Amino acid sequence: MAAIQRKKLRACRRATEKLDFFDGLPDDLVVCILGKLSASASSPSDFVSILLTCKRFHRLGLHPLVLSKASRETFAIRAANWSDSAHRFLKQSAGAGNVEACYTLGMIRFYCLQNRGSGASLMAKAAIKSHAPALYSLAVIQFNGSGASKGDKDLCAGVSLCARAAFLGHVDALRELGHCLQDGYGVRKNVAEGRRLLVQANARELVAGLRSMTWQPQLHRLCSSTTTTSFCCPLLSDFGCPVPVPEVHPANRFLREWFGLGRGGLGHKLRLCAHGGCGRPETRPHEFRRCSVCGKVNYCSRGCQALDWKVRHKGECSPGEQRWLEEDGGGEIGGGGGMEMVEGEDDGENVIIG
Protein backbone atom coordinates (compact mmCIF):
# COMPACT_ATOMS: atom_id res chain seq x y z
CA MET A 1 0.00 0.00 0.00
CA ALA A 2 2.80 2.39 0.91
CA ALA A 3 4.66 1.53 -2.31
CA ILE A 4 1.59 2.42 -4.38
CA GLN A 5 1.28 5.78 -2.64
CA ARG A 6 4.96 6.53 -3.28
CA LYS A 7 4.53 5.72 -6.98
CA LYS A 8 1.51 8.05 -7.19
CA LEU A 9 3.50 10.83 -5.44
CA ARG A 10 6.45 10.49 -7.84
CA ALA A 11 4.10 10.55 -10.83
CA CYS A 12 2.42 13.67 -9.48
CA ARG A 13 5.82 15.39 -9.01
CA ARG A 14 6.90 14.54 -12.57
CA ALA A 15 3.66 15.94 -13.95
CA THR A 16 4.11 19.14 -11.92
CA GLU A 17 7.70 19.61 -13.12
CA LYS A 18 6.66 19.24 -16.75
CA LEU A 19 3.84 21.77 -16.34
CA ASP A 20 5.02 25.39 -16.85
CA PHE A 21 2.44 27.69 -15.33
CA PHE A 22 4.03 30.73 -17.05
CA ASP A 23 3.10 29.36 -20.48
CA GLY A 24 -0.50 29.55 -19.42
CA LEU A 25 -0.43 33.32 -18.93
CA PRO A 26 -2.10 35.27 -21.75
CA ASP A 27 0.05 37.50 -23.96
CA ASP A 28 -1.79 40.64 -22.84
CA LEU A 29 -0.76 40.10 -19.24
CA VAL A 30 2.87 39.40 -20.19
CA VAL A 31 2.95 42.56 -22.34
CA CYS A 32 1.63 44.57 -19.39
CA ILE A 33 4.35 43.15 -17.13
CA LEU A 34 7.07 43.81 -19.69
CA GLY A 35 5.78 47.35 -20.13
CA LYS A 36 6.26 47.97 -16.41
CA LEU A 37 9.75 46.53 -16.57
CA SER A 38 10.76 48.64 -19.59
CA ALA A 39 9.44 51.79 -17.90
CA SER A 40 11.71 51.15 -14.91
CA ALA A 41 14.84 50.11 -16.85
CA SER A 42 17.91 52.05 -15.69
CA SER A 43 20.12 51.18 -18.69
CA PRO A 44 19.89 49.53 -22.12
CA SER A 45 21.36 46.34 -20.65
CA ASP A 46 18.38 46.05 -18.28
CA PHE A 47 16.01 45.95 -21.23
CA VAL A 48 18.23 43.67 -23.33
CA SER A 49 18.45 41.17 -20.47
CA ILE A 50 14.66 40.93 -20.58
CA LEU A 51 14.71 40.16 -24.29
CA LEU A 52 17.34 37.46 -23.81
CA THR A 53 15.36 35.63 -21.13
CA CYS A 54 13.39 33.46 -23.54
CA LYS A 55 11.93 33.46 -27.03
CA ARG A 56 8.55 34.58 -25.78
CA PHE A 57 10.04 37.56 -23.95
CA HIS A 58 12.02 38.48 -27.05
CA ARG A 59 8.88 38.43 -29.17
CA LEU A 60 6.62 40.26 -26.73
CA GLY A 61 9.37 42.61 -25.51
CA LEU A 62 9.40 44.28 -28.94
CA HIS A 63 5.65 44.80 -28.85
CA PRO A 64 4.69 48.45 -29.59
CA LEU A 65 2.99 48.79 -26.19
CA VAL A 66 6.20 47.75 -24.42
CA LEU A 67 8.45 50.00 -26.52
CA SER A 68 6.14 52.99 -26.12
CA LYS A 69 6.57 52.85 -22.33
CA ALA A 70 10.34 52.34 -22.26
CA SER A 71 12.23 54.75 -20.01
CA ARG A 72 14.73 57.37 -21.14
CA GLU A 73 17.63 55.30 -19.82
CA THR A 74 16.61 52.44 -22.12
CA PHE A 75 17.87 54.54 -25.04
CA ALA A 76 21.09 55.70 -23.36
CA ILE A 77 23.20 54.03 -26.05
CA ARG A 78 26.92 54.73 -25.97
CA ALA A 79 28.45 56.16 -29.12
CA ALA A 80 31.14 53.47 -29.11
CA ASN A 81 28.39 50.80 -29.27
CA TRP A 82 26.44 52.41 -32.11
CA SER A 83 25.42 49.92 -34.80
CA ASP A 84 22.72 49.21 -37.35
CA SER A 85 20.83 47.12 -34.79
CA ALA A 86 20.85 50.01 -32.32
CA HIS A 87 19.56 52.30 -35.07
CA ARG A 88 16.78 49.83 -35.91
CA PHE A 89 15.82 49.53 -32.23
CA LEU A 90 15.54 53.32 -31.85
CA LYS A 91 13.59 53.53 -35.10
CA GLN A 92 11.20 50.79 -33.99
CA SER A 93 10.71 52.47 -30.60
CA ALA A 94 10.09 55.83 -32.25
CA GLY A 95 7.55 54.21 -34.54
CA ALA A 96 5.81 52.83 -31.48
CA GLY A 97 5.31 56.41 -30.23
CA ASN A 98 7.99 56.61 -27.55
CA VAL A 99 8.84 60.33 -27.24
CA GLU A 100 12.26 59.68 -25.71
CA ALA A 101 13.19 57.46 -28.65
CA CYS A 102 11.90 60.12 -31.08
CA TYR A 103 14.01 62.80 -29.44
CA THR A 104 17.17 60.69 -29.11
CA LEU A 105 17.00 59.39 -32.68
CA GLY A 106 16.12 62.88 -33.93
CA MET A 107 19.21 64.40 -32.29
CA ILE A 108 21.43 61.62 -33.64
CA ARG A 109 20.11 61.95 -37.17
CA PHE A 110 20.18 65.74 -37.20
CA TYR A 111 23.69 66.24 -35.80
CA CYS A 112 25.55 62.93 -36.25
CA LEU A 113 24.12 61.27 -39.35
CA GLN A 114 23.62 64.55 -41.26
CA ASN A 115 19.97 63.70 -41.93
CA ARG A 116 18.55 67.10 -41.02
CA GLY A 117 15.00 66.70 -42.31
CA SER A 118 14.31 63.35 -40.68
CA GLY A 119 15.96 64.42 -37.43
CA ALA A 120 13.95 67.63 -37.19
CA SER A 121 10.75 65.72 -37.98
CA LEU A 122 11.39 63.23 -35.15
CA MET A 123 12.12 66.04 -32.68
CA ALA A 124 8.95 67.81 -33.82
CA LYS A 125 7.00 64.58 -33.26
CA ALA A 126 8.26 64.49 -29.68
CA ALA A 127 7.63 68.23 -29.24
CA ILE A 128 4.01 67.84 -30.31
CA LYS A 129 3.61 65.45 -27.38
CA SER A 130 4.97 68.14 -25.00
CA HIS A 131 8.47 66.72 -24.67
CA ALA A 132 10.37 69.62 -23.09
CA PRO A 133 13.94 68.70 -24.23
CA ALA A 134 12.70 68.37 -27.82
CA LEU A 135 11.05 71.79 -27.63
CA TYR A 136 14.25 73.34 -26.30
CA SER A 137 16.42 71.66 -28.96
CA LEU A 138 14.14 72.95 -31.70
CA ALA A 139 14.40 76.41 -30.14
CA VAL A 140 18.21 76.25 -30.31
CA ILE A 141 17.96 75.18 -33.96
CA GLN A 142 15.71 78.17 -34.70
CA PHE A 143 17.98 80.60 -32.85
CA ASN A 144 21.06 79.45 -34.79
CA GLY A 145 19.46 78.55 -38.10
CA SER A 146 21.12 75.14 -37.76
CA GLY A 147 21.21 73.03 -40.89
CA ALA A 148 20.51 76.06 -43.06
CA SER A 149 21.99 79.46 -43.84
CA LYS A 150 22.55 82.32 -41.42
CA GLY A 151 19.54 84.16 -42.85
CA ASP A 152 17.18 81.32 -41.95
CA LYS A 153 17.13 82.10 -38.22
CA ASP A 154 13.65 82.49 -36.73
CA LEU A 155 14.09 84.22 -33.39
CA CYS A 156 10.37 84.56 -32.70
CA ALA A 157 9.84 80.81 -33.22
CA GLY A 158 12.79 80.10 -30.94
CA VAL A 159 11.33 82.26 -28.18
CA SER A 160 7.93 80.58 -28.54
CA LEU A 161 9.45 77.10 -28.30
CA CYS A 162 11.52 78.17 -25.28
CA ALA A 163 8.42 79.53 -23.58
CA ARG A 164 6.56 76.25 -24.10
CA ALA A 165 9.49 74.19 -22.80
CA ALA A 166 9.88 76.52 -19.81
CA PHE A 167 6.19 76.13 -19.02
CA LEU A 168 6.77 72.36 -18.92
CA GLY A 169 9.56 72.82 -16.36
CA HIS A 170 12.70 72.74 -18.51
CA VAL A 171 15.27 74.75 -16.55
CA ASP A 172 17.62 75.45 -19.48
CA ALA A 173 14.72 76.75 -21.56
CA LEU A 174 13.60 78.96 -18.68
CA ARG A 175 17.11 80.36 -18.37
CA GLU A 176 17.32 80.91 -22.13
CA LEU A 177 13.96 82.68 -22.12
CA GLY A 178 15.14 84.92 -19.30
CA HIS A 179 18.21 85.95 -21.29
CA CYS A 180 16.06 86.62 -24.38
CA LEU A 181 13.79 88.94 -22.41
CA GLN A 182 16.69 90.60 -20.68
CA ASP A 183 18.51 91.24 -23.98
CA GLY A 184 15.47 91.85 -26.21
CA TYR A 185 16.47 88.92 -28.41
CA GLY A 186 13.52 87.81 -30.53
CA VAL A 187 11.07 89.42 -28.13
CA ARG A 188 10.36 92.86 -26.71
CA LYS A 189 12.98 93.76 -24.14
CA ASN A 190 11.86 93.43 -20.53
CA VAL A 191 14.81 93.42 -18.14
CA ALA A 192 12.76 93.00 -14.97
CA GLU A 193 10.82 90.00 -16.31
CA GLY A 194 13.99 88.46 -17.72
CA ARG A 195 15.80 88.68 -14.38
CA ARG A 196 12.75 87.23 -12.64
CA LEU A 197 12.87 84.19 -14.93
CA LEU A 198 16.61 83.79 -14.34
CA VAL A 199 16.05 83.78 -10.59
CA GLN A 200 13.22 81.29 -11.05
CA ALA A 201 15.53 79.04 -13.09
CA ASN A 202 18.13 79.12 -10.33
CA ALA A 203 15.45 78.38 -7.75
CA ARG A 204 14.32 75.29 -9.69
CA GLU A 205 17.93 74.24 -10.05
CA LEU A 206 18.43 74.54 -6.30
CA VAL A 207 15.22 72.67 -5.47
CA ALA A 208 16.19 69.83 -7.83
CA GLY A 209 19.52 69.54 -6.05
CA LEU A 210 17.96 69.51 -2.61
CA ARG A 211 15.54 66.77 -3.64
CA SER A 212 18.36 64.52 -4.76
CA MET A 213 18.88 61.75 -2.23
CA THR A 214 22.61 61.62 -2.93
CA TRP A 215 22.83 65.33 -2.25
CA GLN A 216 21.33 65.24 1.25
CA PRO A 217 24.50 63.99 3.07
CA GLN A 218 26.58 66.56 1.19
CA LEU A 219 24.17 69.32 2.18
CA HIS A 220 24.38 68.22 5.81
CA ARG A 221 28.18 68.35 5.73
CA LEU A 222 28.05 71.71 4.01
CA CYS A 223 25.75 73.22 6.62
CA SER A 224 27.84 71.83 9.49
CA SER A 225 31.13 72.95 7.98
CA THR A 226 32.65 76.24 9.04
CA THR A 227 34.45 76.80 5.76
CA THR A 228 32.08 76.32 2.86
CA THR A 229 34.71 77.35 0.35
CA SER A 230 36.57 74.09 0.93
CA PHE A 231 33.55 72.13 -0.25
CA CYS A 232 34.17 71.15 -3.87
CA CYS A 233 31.10 71.29 -6.10
CA PRO A 234 31.04 71.86 -9.86
CA LEU A 235 28.06 74.20 -10.06
CA LEU A 236 27.29 77.25 -7.95
CA SER A 237 23.77 78.61 -7.86
CA ASP A 238 23.19 82.36 -7.86
CA PHE A 239 21.75 81.90 -4.39
CA GLY A 240 25.26 81.18 -3.13
CA CYS A 241 24.55 77.51 -2.35
CA PRO A 242 26.43 74.71 -4.12
CA VAL A 243 24.17 72.42 -6.11
CA PRO A 244 25.00 69.32 -8.17
CA VAL A 245 25.36 69.50 -11.92
CA PRO A 246 22.06 68.75 -13.71
CA GLU A 247 21.86 65.28 -15.20
CA VAL A 248 22.87 65.18 -18.85
CA HIS A 249 20.28 63.79 -21.25
CA PRO A 250 21.44 60.56 -22.96
CA ALA A 251 21.05 62.20 -26.37
CA ASN A 252 23.43 65.03 -25.46
CA ARG A 253 25.90 62.57 -23.95
CA PHE A 254 25.78 60.56 -27.17
CA LEU A 255 26.61 63.67 -29.22
CA ARG A 256 29.58 64.50 -27.01
CA GLU A 257 30.92 60.94 -27.23
CA TRP A 258 30.25 60.66 -30.97
CA PHE A 259 32.31 63.70 -31.91
CA GLY A 260 34.86 62.94 -29.22
CA LEU A 261 35.53 59.62 -30.94
CA GLY A 262 35.89 61.37 -34.28
CA ARG A 263 33.00 59.45 -35.83
CA GLY A 264 31.16 62.56 -36.93
CA GLY A 265 31.92 64.71 -39.94
CA LEU A 266 33.00 67.73 -37.88
CA GLY A 267 34.99 69.88 -40.28
CA HIS A 268 38.07 71.90 -39.48
CA LYS A 269 36.16 75.16 -39.05
CA LEU A 270 33.22 73.60 -37.18
CA ARG A 271 33.18 73.64 -33.39
CA LEU A 272 31.35 71.95 -30.55
CA CYS A 273 29.46 73.84 -27.87
CA ALA A 274 31.89 74.36 -24.97
CA HIS A 275 29.28 73.37 -22.37
CA GLY A 276 30.09 69.78 -21.41
CA GLY A 277 26.44 68.80 -21.05
CA CYS A 278 25.41 69.94 -24.53
CA GLY A 279 27.39 68.19 -27.28
CA ARG A 280 25.78 70.15 -30.14
CA PRO A 281 28.10 70.84 -33.10
CA GLU A 282 27.99 73.64 -35.60
CA THR A 283 26.31 72.79 -38.89
CA ARG A 284 28.08 75.62 -40.71
CA PRO A 285 31.17 77.73 -39.96
CA HIS A 286 30.74 80.48 -37.34
CA GLU A 287 27.25 79.31 -36.38
CA PHE A 288 27.96 79.56 -32.64
CA ARG A 289 29.19 82.62 -30.77
CA ARG A 290 32.45 82.97 -28.92
CA CYS A 291 33.29 84.47 -25.55
CA SER A 292 33.96 88.17 -26.08
CA VAL A 293 36.69 88.21 -23.42
CA CYS A 294 38.99 85.31 -24.28
CA GLY A 295 37.66 84.11 -27.62
CA LYS A 296 38.61 80.54 -26.75
CA VAL A 297 35.17 79.00 -26.14
CA ASN A 298 31.90 79.03 -28.09
CA TYR A 299 28.31 78.24 -27.20
CA CYS A 300 25.14 77.30 -29.05
CA SER A 301 22.95 79.35 -26.70
CA ARG A 302 22.96 81.77 -23.82
CA GLY A 303 21.68 79.00 -21.56
CA CYS A 304 24.77 76.87 -22.22
CA GLN A 305 26.99 79.92 -21.76
CA ALA A 306 25.44 80.69 -18.36
CA LEU A 307 25.84 77.10 -17.13
CA ASP A 308 29.40 76.71 -18.37
CA TRP A 309 30.32 80.08 -16.85
CA LYS A 310 29.34 78.79 -13.42
CA VAL A 311 30.79 75.33 -13.88
CA ARG A 312 34.15 75.99 -15.49
CA HIS A 313 34.77 79.06 -17.60
CA LYS A 314 34.54 81.64 -14.83
CA GLY A 315 37.82 80.40 -13.39
CA GLU A 316 39.53 80.10 -16.78
CA CYS A 317 38.38 83.16 -18.71
CA SER A 318 41.00 85.87 -19.13
CA PRO A 319 41.42 88.68 -21.67
CA GLY A 320 43.44 87.59 -24.66
CA GLU A 321 44.29 88.65 -28.16
CA GLN A 322 41.28 89.59 -30.28
CA ARG A 323 42.77 88.51 -33.62
CA TRP A 324 40.34 85.55 -33.72
CA LEU A 325 37.44 87.96 -34.28
CA GLU A 326 39.15 89.50 -37.30
CA GLU A 327 40.17 86.13 -38.70
CA ASP A 328 36.82 84.37 -38.82
CA GLY A 329 34.27 87.13 -38.39
CA GLY A 330 32.45 85.07 -35.77
CA GLY A 331 30.03 86.46 -33.25
CA GLU A 332 30.79 87.05 -29.59
CA ILE A 333 29.07 86.07 -26.41
CA GLY A 334 29.85 87.71 -23.10
CA GLY A 335 31.48 85.88 -20.25
CA GLY A 336 29.23 87.02 -17.42
CA GLY A 337 25.61 87.99 -17.00
CA GLY A 338 23.86 91.30 -17.31
CA MET A 339 25.08 91.99 -20.86
CA GLU A 340 23.19 93.21 -23.85
CA MET A 341 22.73 91.28 -27.09
CA VAL A 342 22.74 93.20 -30.37
CA GLU A 343 23.16 92.35 -34.03
CA GLY A 344 26.64 92.83 -35.45
CA GLU A 345 26.87 95.37 -38.24
CA ASP A 346 29.38 93.48 -40.39
CA ASP A 347 28.26 89.89 -40.47
CA GLY A 348 24.86 89.77 -38.82
CA GLU A 349 26.06 87.44 -36.07
CA ASN A 350 24.84 87.92 -32.53
CA VAL A 351 27.30 89.98 -30.51
CA ILE A 352 27.43 90.55 -26.79
CA ILE A 353 28.62 93.92 -25.58
CA GLY A 354 29.16 95.02 -22.01
C-alpha positions as CSV (number, residue, x, y, z in Angstrom):
1,M,0.0,0.0,0.0
2,A,2.8,2.4,0.9
3,A,4.7,1.5,-2.3
4,I,1.6,2.4,-4.4
5,Q,1.3,5.8,-2.6
6,R,5.0,6.5,-3.3
7,K,4.5,5.7,-7.0
8,K,1.5,8.1,-7.2
9,L,3.5,10.8,-5.4
10,R,6.5,10.5,-7.8
11,A,4.1,10.6,-10.8
12,C,2.4,13.7,-9.5
13,R,5.8,15.4,-9.0
14,R,6.9,14.5,-12.6
15,A,3.7,15.9,-13.9
16,T,4.1,19.1,-11.9
17,E,7.7,19.6,-13.1
18,K,6.7,19.2,-16.8
19,L,3.8,21.8,-16.3
20,D,5.0,25.4,-16.8
21,F,2.4,27.7,-15.3
22,F,4.0,30.7,-17.0
23,D,3.1,29.4,-20.5
24,G,-0.5,29.5,-19.4
25,L,-0.4,33.3,-18.9
26,P,-2.1,35.3,-21.8
27,D,0.1,37.5,-24.0
28,D,-1.8,40.6,-22.8
29,L,-0.8,40.1,-19.2
30,V,2.9,39.4,-20.2
31,V,2.9,42.6,-22.3
32,C,1.6,44.6,-19.4
33,I,4.4,43.2,-17.1
34,L,7.1,43.8,-19.7
35,G,5.8,47.4,-20.1
36,K,6.3,48.0,-16.4
37,L,9.8,46.5,-16.6
38,S,10.8,48.6,-19.6
39,A,9.4,51.8,-17.9
40,S,11.7,51.1,-14.9
41,A,14.8,50.1,-16.9
42,S,17.9,52.0,-15.7
43,S,20.1,51.2,-18.7
44,P,19.9,49.5,-22.1
45,S,21.4,46.3,-20.7
46,D,18.4,46.1,-18.3
47,F,16.0,46.0,-21.2
48,V,18.2,43.7,-23.3
49,S,18.4,41.2,-20.5
50,I,14.7,40.9,-20.6
51,L,14.7,40.2,-24.3
52,L,17.3,37.5,-23.8
53,T,15.4,35.6,-21.1
54,C,13.4,33.5,-23.5
55,K,11.9,33.5,-27.0
56,R,8.5,34.6,-25.8
57,F,10.0,37.6,-23.9
58,H,12.0,38.5,-27.1
59,R,8.9,38.4,-29.2
60,L,6.6,40.3,-26.7
61,G,9.4,42.6,-25.5
62,L,9.4,44.3,-28.9
63,H,5.6,44.8,-28.8
64,P,4.7,48.4,-29.6
65,L,3.0,48.8,-26.2
66,V,6.2,47.8,-24.4
67,L,8.4,50.0,-26.5
68,S,6.1,53.0,-26.1
69,K,6.6,52.9,-22.3
70,A,10.3,52.3,-22.3
71,S,12.2,54.8,-20.0
72,R,14.7,57.4,-21.1
73,E,17.6,55.3,-19.8
74,T,16.6,52.4,-22.1
75,F,17.9,54.5,-25.0
76,A,21.1,55.7,-23.4
77,I,23.2,54.0,-26.0
78,R,26.9,54.7,-26.0
79,A,28.4,56.2,-29.1
80,A,31.1,53.5,-29.1
81,N,28.4,50.8,-29.3
82,W,26.4,52.4,-32.1
83,S,25.4,49.9,-34.8
84,D,22.7,49.2,-37.3
85,S,20.8,47.1,-34.8
86,A,20.8,50.0,-32.3
87,H,19.6,52.3,-35.1
88,R,16.8,49.8,-35.9
89,F,15.8,49.5,-32.2
90,L,15.5,53.3,-31.9
91,K,13.6,53.5,-35.1
92,Q,11.2,50.8,-34.0
93,S,10.7,52.5,-30.6
94,A,10.1,55.8,-32.2
95,G,7.6,54.2,-34.5
96,A,5.8,52.8,-31.5
97,G,5.3,56.4,-30.2
98,N,8.0,56.6,-27.6
99,V,8.8,60.3,-27.2
100,E,12.3,59.7,-25.7
101,A,13.2,57.5,-28.7
102,C,11.9,60.1,-31.1
103,Y,14.0,62.8,-29.4
104,T,17.2,60.7,-29.1
105,L,17.0,59.4,-32.7
106,G,16.1,62.9,-33.9
107,M,19.2,64.4,-32.3
108,I,21.4,61.6,-33.6
109,R,20.1,61.9,-37.2
110,F,20.2,65.7,-37.2
111,Y,23.7,66.2,-35.8
112,C,25.5,62.9,-36.2
113,L,24.1,61.3,-39.3
114,Q,23.6,64.6,-41.3
115,N,20.0,63.7,-41.9
116,R,18.6,67.1,-41.0
117,G,15.0,66.7,-42.3
118,S,14.3,63.3,-40.7
119,G,16.0,64.4,-37.4
120,A,13.9,67.6,-37.2
121,S,10.7,65.7,-38.0
122,L,11.4,63.2,-35.2
123,M,12.1,66.0,-32.7
124,A,9.0,67.8,-33.8
125,K,7.0,64.6,-33.3
126,A,8.3,64.5,-29.7
127,A,7.6,68.2,-29.2
128,I,4.0,67.8,-30.3
129,K,3.6,65.5,-27.4
130,S,5.0,68.1,-25.0
131,H,8.5,66.7,-24.7
132,A,10.4,69.6,-23.1
133,P,13.9,68.7,-24.2
134,A,12.7,68.4,-27.8
135,L,11.1,71.8,-27.6
136,Y,14.2,73.3,-26.3
137,S,16.4,71.7,-29.0
138,L,14.1,72.9,-31.7
139,A,14.4,76.4,-30.1
140,V,18.2,76.3,-30.3
141,I,18.0,75.2,-34.0
142,Q,15.7,78.2,-34.7
143,F,18.0,80.6,-32.9
144,N,21.1,79.5,-34.8
145,G,19.5,78.6,-38.1
146,S,21.1,75.1,-37.8
147,G,21.2,73.0,-40.9
148,A,20.5,76.1,-43.1
149,S,22.0,79.5,-43.8
150,K,22.6,82.3,-41.4
151,G,19.5,84.2,-42.8
152,D,17.2,81.3,-41.9
153,K,17.1,82.1,-38.2
154,D,13.7,82.5,-36.7
155,L,14.1,84.2,-33.4
156,C,10.4,84.6,-32.7
157,A,9.8,80.8,-33.2
158,G,12.8,80.1,-30.9
159,V,11.3,82.3,-28.2
160,S,7.9,80.6,-28.5
161,L,9.4,77.1,-28.3
162,C,11.5,78.2,-25.3
163,A,8.4,79.5,-23.6
164,R,6.6,76.3,-24.1
165,A,9.5,74.2,-22.8
166,A,9.9,76.5,-19.8
167,F,6.2,76.1,-19.0
168,L,6.8,72.4,-18.9
169,G,9.6,72.8,-16.4
170,H,12.7,72.7,-18.5
171,V,15.3,74.8,-16.5
172,D,17.6,75.4,-19.5
173,A,14.7,76.8,-21.6
174,L,13.6,79.0,-18.7
175,R,17.1,80.4,-18.4
176,E,17.3,80.9,-22.1
177,L,14.0,82.7,-22.1
178,G,15.1,84.9,-19.3
179,H,18.2,86.0,-21.3
180,C,16.1,86.6,-24.4
181,L,13.8,88.9,-22.4
182,Q,16.7,90.6,-20.7
183,D,18.5,91.2,-24.0
184,G,15.5,91.9,-26.2
185,Y,16.5,88.9,-28.4
186,G,13.5,87.8,-30.5
187,V,11.1,89.4,-28.1
188,R,10.4,92.9,-26.7
189,K,13.0,93.8,-24.1
190,N,11.9,93.4,-20.5
191,V,14.8,93.4,-18.1
192,A,12.8,93.0,-15.0
193,E,10.8,90.0,-16.3
194,G,14.0,88.5,-17.7
195,R,15.8,88.7,-14.4
196,R,12.8,87.2,-12.6
197,L,12.9,84.2,-14.9
198,L,16.6,83.8,-14.3
199,V,16.1,83.8,-10.6
200,Q,13.2,81.3,-11.0
201,A,15.5,79.0,-13.1
202,N,18.1,79.1,-10.3
203,A,15.4,78.4,-7.8
204,R,14.3,75.3,-9.7
205,E,17.9,74.2,-10.0
206,L,18.4,74.5,-6.3
207,V,15.2,72.7,-5.5
208,A,16.2,69.8,-7.8
209,G,19.5,69.5,-6.1
210,L,18.0,69.5,-2.6
211,R,15.5,66.8,-3.6
212,S,18.4,64.5,-4.8
213,M,18.9,61.7,-2.2
214,T,22.6,61.6,-2.9
215,W,22.8,65.3,-2.2
216,Q,21.3,65.2,1.2
217,P,24.5,64.0,3.1
218,Q,26.6,66.6,1.2
219,L,24.2,69.3,2.2
220,H,24.4,68.2,5.8
221,R,28.2,68.4,5.7
222,L,28.0,71.7,4.0
223,C,25.8,73.2,6.6
224,S,27.8,71.8,9.5
225,S,31.1,72.9,8.0
226,T,32.6,76.2,9.0
227,T,34.4,76.8,5.8
228,T,32.1,76.3,2.9
229,T,34.7,77.3,0.3
230,S,36.6,74.1,0.9
231,F,33.5,72.1,-0.3
232,C,34.2,71.1,-3.9
233,C,31.1,71.3,-6.1
234,P,31.0,71.9,-9.9
235,L,28.1,74.2,-10.1
236,L,27.3,77.3,-8.0
237,S,23.8,78.6,-7.9
238,D,23.2,82.4,-7.9
239,F,21.8,81.9,-4.4
240,G,25.3,81.2,-3.1
241,C,24.5,77.5,-2.3
242,P,26.4,74.7,-4.1
243,V,24.2,72.4,-6.1
244,P,25.0,69.3,-8.2
245,V,25.4,69.5,-11.9
246,P,22.1,68.8,-13.7
247,E,21.9,65.3,-15.2
248,V,22.9,65.2,-18.9
249,H,20.3,63.8,-21.2
250,P,21.4,60.6,-23.0
251,A,21.1,62.2,-26.4
252,N,23.4,65.0,-25.5
253,R,25.9,62.6,-23.9
254,F,25.8,60.6,-27.2
255,L,26.6,63.7,-29.2
256,R,29.6,64.5,-27.0
257,E,30.9,60.9,-27.2
258,W,30.3,60.7,-31.0
259,F,32.3,63.7,-31.9
260,G,34.9,62.9,-29.2
261,L,35.5,59.6,-30.9
262,G,35.9,61.4,-34.3
263,R,33.0,59.5,-35.8
264,G,31.2,62.6,-36.9
265,G,31.9,64.7,-39.9
266,L,33.0,67.7,-37.9
267,G,35.0,69.9,-40.3
268,H,38.1,71.9,-39.5
269,K,36.2,75.2,-39.0
270,L,33.2,73.6,-37.2
271,R,33.2,73.6,-33.4
272,L,31.3,71.9,-30.5
273,C,29.5,73.8,-27.9
274,A,31.9,74.4,-25.0
275,H,29.3,73.4,-22.4
276,G,30.1,69.8,-21.4
277,G,26.4,68.8,-21.1
278,C,25.4,69.9,-24.5
279,G,27.4,68.2,-27.3
280,R,25.8,70.2,-30.1
281,P,28.1,70.8,-33.1
282,E,28.0,73.6,-35.6
283,T,26.3,72.8,-38.9
284,R,28.1,75.6,-40.7
285,P,31.2,77.7,-40.0
286,H,30.7,80.5,-37.3
287,E,27.2,79.3,-36.4
288,F,28.0,79.6,-32.6
289,R,29.2,82.6,-30.8
290,R,32.5,83.0,-28.9
291,C,33.3,84.5,-25.6
292,S,34.0,88.2,-26.1
293,V,36.7,88.2,-23.4
294,C,39.0,85.3,-24.3
295,G,37.7,84.1,-27.6
296,K,38.6,80.5,-26.8
297,V,35.2,79.0,-26.1
298,N,31.9,79.0,-28.1
299,Y,28.3,78.2,-27.2
300,C,25.1,77.3,-29.0
301,S,23.0,79.3,-26.7
302,R,23.0,81.8,-23.8
303,G,21.7,79.0,-21.6
304,C,24.8,76.9,-22.2
305,Q,27.0,79.9,-21.8
306,A,25.4,80.7,-18.4
307,L,25.8,77.1,-17.1
308,D,29.4,76.7,-18.4
309,W,30.3,80.1,-16.9
310,K,29.3,78.8,-13.4
311,V,30.8,75.3,-13.9
312,R,34.2,76.0,-15.5
313,H,34.8,79.1,-17.6
314,K,34.5,81.6,-14.8
315,G,37.8,80.4,-13.4
316,E,39.5,80.1,-16.8
317,C,38.4,83.2,-18.7
318,S,41.0,85.9,-19.1
319,P,41.4,88.7,-21.7
320,G,43.4,87.6,-24.7
321,E,44.3,88.6,-28.2
322,Q,41.3,89.6,-30.3
323,R,42.8,88.5,-33.6
324,W,40.3,85.6,-33.7
325,L,37.4,88.0,-34.3
326,E,39.1,89.5,-37.3
327,E,40.2,86.1,-38.7
328,D,36.8,84.4,-38.8
329,G,34.3,87.1,-38.4
330,G,32.4,85.1,-35.8
331,G,30.0,86.5,-33.2
332,E,30.8,87.1,-29.6
333,I,29.1,86.1,-26.4
334,G,29.9,87.7,-23.1
335,G,31.5,85.9,-20.2
336,G,29.2,87.0,-17.4
337,G,25.6,88.0,-17.0
338,G,23.9,91.3,-17.3
339,M,25.1,92.0,-20.9
340,E,23.2,93.2,-23.9
341,M,22.7,91.3,-27.1
342,V,22.7,93.2,-30.4
343,E,23.2,92.4,-34.0
344,G,26.6,92.8,-35.5
345,E,26.9,95.4,-38.2
346,D,29.4,93.5,-40.4
347,D,28.3,89.9,-40.5
348,G,24.9,89.8,-38.8
349,E,26.1,87.4,-36.1
350,N,24.8,87.9,-32.5
351,V,27.3,90.0,-30.5
352,I,27.4,90.5,-26.8
353,I,28.6,93.9,-25.6
354,G,29.2,95.0,-22.0
